[in-house]
């Protein structure tokens, strides 16, 4: 199986499928065709997991083709355990997002589903690219379908939200391009394996570190460049919010693991305090902001920022542990925690936005005050929502607990006060999550429109059921995921342990 161009299939099947679906005028036919392409892509991605050799810490399923030979730019693909985990998340959530929003869009349906499929293929390309310029092309290309999804099918302020999303992300990616060109001039190559060997002065590393930091911080998004996310979530259609939260935000965390840490480890170590400080602000302050929201989508969007703050915290705590304390085991724990948190957040945030979509389809409002007593008329839906809300609060036995616990444990080995700061988010998250659940689901049914709501149908059962299985499976038995990533995590810990100073 490793001899097949499997990664190219995963990239181009949804892109070409999406382009062909543009020619389909019938809405229902376009929906079924897009679902067929997404299911095929997910089925093909399973071969990555079954064919991956966990005893080998190198890249697998490698594809190498010349693209722009004059500048040593190649169409080079390859994956390790880290990339496979995120690709599987991407292909699965794409299927669930299409099913979940099956009838939510009734205008330009062929263009809508085509944008989703193209976005899926481009995102897989980001996680599979081993050439830095190819990574950049995919990184930029994903802006277009996401911009269209928000700007064409979004809410009343969709144009503002789409432009804000585009400008924030584009500014950061331009700085990344400058850094990549500089690295090419120093090394003569755009291949990531070659860039990992480049030695740079402290000043050079610092400039490159900040160029990468800004590019990926916007994607995560980190405080204070997070303000585009709540606007984008509020205006995006339900499936757009699911993809944005469950998949797109992971590109930032992935970028830190692929670029900042291994290419400029010394500058990353020097400025780790800044990233950790911003991460703790995101974890605590943004959580407090979530407490006062009156829009369900905006509250969950702020919750996403806080939870992704754990990802950057675990990533840079690991750097401190391996370089300052020489504690490679604790560093691997931090990196594993960051990756588990990313996958968990993909399930939990995707599920929570899907829950909001279920309510919005019936009531056409996201204001918390418009609800109350939903459990009385939608008991099955309330049960699923309770699971996802508890996972969001980090309840043991759910996926939300595992990654956060690993990161807090790693933080404690570096500094107990850091661990205490990170742990406060569990209290804050529980406060706004339980408050939201109480106001929406409990109490008497005061709104007559709520009294008319029907419980979830078979399609919604399927989507929420798959999210529930993923949330519980990762919470109760995370070993398959950690075993998949362990060789790659151990290799990364070794890479960042050695200095690249000139």
Buried (B, 14 or more C-beta within 10 A) or exposed (E): EEEEEBBBBBBBBBBBBBBBBBEBEEBEEBBBBBBEBBBBBBEBBEBBBEBBEEEEBEBBBEBEEEBEEEEBBBBBBBBBBBBBBBBBBBBBBBBBBBBBBBEBBEEBBBBBBBBBBBBBBBBBBBBBBBBBBBBBBBBBBBBBBBBBBBBBBBBEEBEBBBBBBBEBBEEBBEBBBEBBBBBBEBBEBBBBBBBBEBEBEEEBBBBBBBBBBBBBBBBBBBBEBBEBBBBBBBBBBBBBBBBBBBBBBBBBBBBBBBBBBBBBBBBBBBBBEEBBBBBBBBBBBBBEBBBEBEBBBBBBBBBBBBBBBBBBBBBBBBBBBBBEEEBBEBBBBBBBBBBBBBBBBBBBBBBBBBBBBBBBBBBEBBEBEBBBBBBBBBEEBBBBBEBBBBBBBBBEBBBBBBBBBBBBBBBBBBEEEBBEBBBBBBEBBBBBBBBBBEBBBEBEBEBEEBEEBEBBEEEBBBBBBBBBEBBBBBBEEBEEBBEBBBBBBBBBBBBBBEEBBE
